[in-house]
Amino acid sequence: MTYSIIGSGKVGTALARQFARNAIPVGIANTRGALSLAALTDELGGYLIAQTLEQALSADVVILAIPFSAHRAIGRMFPDWHNRTIIDAMNTYGVALEELEGQASTDVVARAFAGGHVVKTFNQLPAALLAKDPAQDGGRRVMFVWGRDQQANTRVTELVERLGFAPISLGTIDDGGTLLGLGGPLILQNIIKYQ
Ligand SMILES: NC(=O)c1ccc[n+]([C@@H]2O[C@H](COP(=O)([O-])OP(=O)(O)OC[C@H]3O[C@@H](n4cnc5c(N)ncnc54)[C@H](OP(=O)(O)O)[C@@H]3O)[C@@H](O)[C@H]2O)c1
């Protein structure tokens, strides 16, 4: 299974550190290219691989850690996402409600990734907390996972577990996207699970 992170800002960097902490290789791309990533790739000792956007978007699991406004341009880069998994770690700060047309933001994102499966996770915590070791006080920090395709949910739940978090899958329930969307009850919940 190959992984990549699109975006090397606060969330992208936090996730890159979690991959490196667990010795899981991951590609990363941004708009500015590999040179801008040199300090981070040097720091993370070979687990983080600077890639072109095209290379990063070819991973089995692609994590979107970019502004919501950028997701459509990324989606257009492939006409068919061939059953691949796209993780929506974005929140809709500054996005007009009309743009969402009453839908969960992840469903809006899914429209831009035809043929792929979009799963929401990693968006719930501030980046500074997301970057911390998920092991805390003898337990593990909870990360909720939701999407409309059970196979993709399972794939992402396994990744969340490998990164050291305690995944809680919301499965494919209709309300999952709203629960995890901006303003939803699961946003900003720093929950520790003790088993
Ligand atoms: N910050 C938080 O605490 C937090 C917490 C949870 C969720 N989120 C969500 O996570 C997402 C990222 O937030 P952030 O705080 O990490 O933002 P950020 O620090 O501003 O970083 C955004 C990154 O996205 C990259 N980017 C923008 N457009 C792109 C494109 N078309 N193709 C490739 N890369 C592109 C930028 O590339 P360059 O570096 O080349 O400019 C930058 O690396 C947002 O949707 C935000 O709502 C943020």
Ligand as a Chemical Component Dictionary entry (heavy atoms), coordinates in Angstrom:
data_LIG
# 
_chem_comp.id                   LIG 
_chem_comp.type                 NON-POLYMER 
_chem_comp.pdbx_formal_charge   0 
_chem_comp.three_letter_code    LIG 
# 
loop_
_chem_comp_atom.comp_id 
_chem_comp_atom.atom_id 
_chem_comp_atom.alt_atom_id 
_chem_comp_atom.type_symbol 
_chem_comp_atom.charge 
_chem_comp_atom.model_Cartn_x 
_chem_comp_atom.model_Cartn_y 
_chem_comp_atom.model_Cartn_z 
_chem_comp_atom.pdbx_ordinal 
LIG N1  N1  N 0  -4.439 24.008 10.831 1  
LIG C1  C1  C 0  -5.228 23.224 11.561 2  
LIG O1  O1  O 0  -5.139 23.195 12.807 3  
LIG C2  C2  C 0  -6.202 22.296 10.871 4  
LIG C3  C3  C 0  -6.789 21.258 11.618 5  
LIG C4  C4  C 0  -7.641 20.350 10.978 6  
LIG C5  C5  C 0  -7.919 20.490 9.614  7  
LIG N2  N2  N 1  -7.364 21.530 8.930  8  
LIG C6  C6  C 0  -7.650 21.613 7.483  9  
LIG O2  O2  O 0  -6.539 21.017 6.799  10 
LIG C7  C7  C 0  -6.315 21.687 5.552  11 
LIG C8  C8  C 0  -4.891 22.208 5.536  12 
LIG O3  O3  O 0  -4.747 23.140 6.594  13 
LIG P1  P1  P 0  -3.305 23.702 7.010  14 
LIG O4  O4  O 0  -3.544 24.490 8.263  15 
LIG O5  O5  O -1 -2.323 22.625 6.978  16 
LIG O6  O6  O 0  -3.041 24.723 5.798  17 
LIG P2  P2  P 0  -1.663 25.427 5.408  18 
LIG O7  O7  O 0  -0.714 25.403 6.555  19 
LIG O8  O8  O 0  -2.054 26.749 4.802  20 
LIG O9  O9  O 0  -1.073 24.473 4.240  21 
LIG C9  C9  C 0  -1.768 24.268 3.050  22 
LIG C10 C10 C 0  -0.904 23.417 2.133  23 
LIG O10 O10 O 0  -1.690 23.111 0.980  24 
LIG C11 C11 C 0  -0.849 23.226 -0.152 25 
LIG N3  N3  N 0  -1.673 23.459 -1.336 26 
LIG C12 C12 C 0  -2.591 24.423 -1.562 27 
LIG N4  N4  N 0  -3.140 24.279 -2.778 28 
LIG C13 C13 C 0  -2.553 23.192 -3.335 29 
LIG C14 C14 C 0  -2.659 22.535 -4.596 30 
LIG N5  N5  N 0  -3.521 22.938 -5.517 31 
LIG N6  N6  N 0  -1.876 21.453 -4.826 32 
LIG C15 C15 C 0  -0.985 21.028 -3.899 33 
LIG N7  N7  N 0  -0.829 21.607 -2.676 34 
LIG C16 C16 C 0  -1.605 22.673 -2.413 35 
LIG C17 C17 C 0  0.059  24.395 0.151  36 
LIG O11 O11 O 0  1.164  24.322 -0.701 37 
LIG P3  P3  P 0  2.414  25.343 -0.587 38 
LIG O12 O12 O 0  3.148  24.940 0.665  39 
LIG O13 O13 O 0  3.202  25.089 -1.818 40 
LIG O14 O14 O 0  1.821  26.721 -0.493 41 
LIG C18 C18 C 0  0.359  24.107 1.626  42 
LIG O15 O15 O 0  1.465  23.235 1.739  43 
LIG C19 C19 C 0  -7.375 22.776 5.463  44 
LIG O16 O16 O 0  -8.467 22.283 4.724  45 
LIG C20 C20 C 0  -7.782 23.009 6.917  46 
LIG O17 O17 O 0  -9.113 23.498 7.055  47 
LIG C21 C21 C 0  -6.509 22.420 9.501  48 
# 
loop_
_chem_comp_bond.comp_id 
_chem_comp_bond.atom_id_1 
_chem_comp_bond.atom_id_2 
_chem_comp_bond.value_order 
_chem_comp_bond.pdbx_ordinal 
LIG N1  C1  SING 1  
LIG C1  O1  DOUB 2  
LIG C1  C2  SING 3  
LIG C2  C3  SING 4  
LIG C2  C21 DOUB 5  
LIG C3  C4  DOUB 6  
LIG C4  C5  SING 7  
LIG C5  N2  DOUB 8  
LIG N2  C6  SING 9  
LIG N2  C21 SING 10 
LIG C6  O2  SING 11 
LIG C6  C20 SING 12 
LIG O2  C7  SING 13 
LIG C7  C8  SING 14 
LIG C7  C19 SING 15 
LIG C8  O3  SING 16 
LIG O3  P1  SING 17 
LIG P1  O4  DOUB 18 
LIG P1  O5  SING 19 
LIG P1  O6  SING 20 
LIG O6  P2  SING 21 
LIG P2  O7  DOUB 22 
LIG P2  O8  SING 23 
LIG P2  O9  SING 24 
LIG O9  C9  SING 25 
LIG C9  C10 SING 26 
LIG C10 O10 SING 27 
LIG C10 C18 SING 28 
LIG O10 C11 SING 29 
LIG C11 N3  SING 30 
LIG C11 C17 SING 31 
LIG N3  C12 SING 32 
LIG N3  C16 SING 33 
LIG C12 N4  DOUB 34 
LIG N4  C13 SING 35 
LIG C13 C14 SING 36 
LIG C13 C16 DOUB 37 
LIG C14 N5  SING 38 
LIG C14 N6  DOUB 39 
LIG N6  C15 SING 40 
LIG C15 N7  DOUB 41 
LIG N7  C16 SING 42 
LIG C17 O11 SING 43 
LIG C17 C18 SING 44 
LIG O11 P3  SING 45 
LIG P3  O12 DOUB 46 
LIG P3  O13 SING 47 
LIG P3  O14 SING 48 
LIG C18 O15 SING 49 
LIG C19 O16 SING 50 
LIG C19 C20 SING 51 
LIG C20 O17 SING 52 
# 
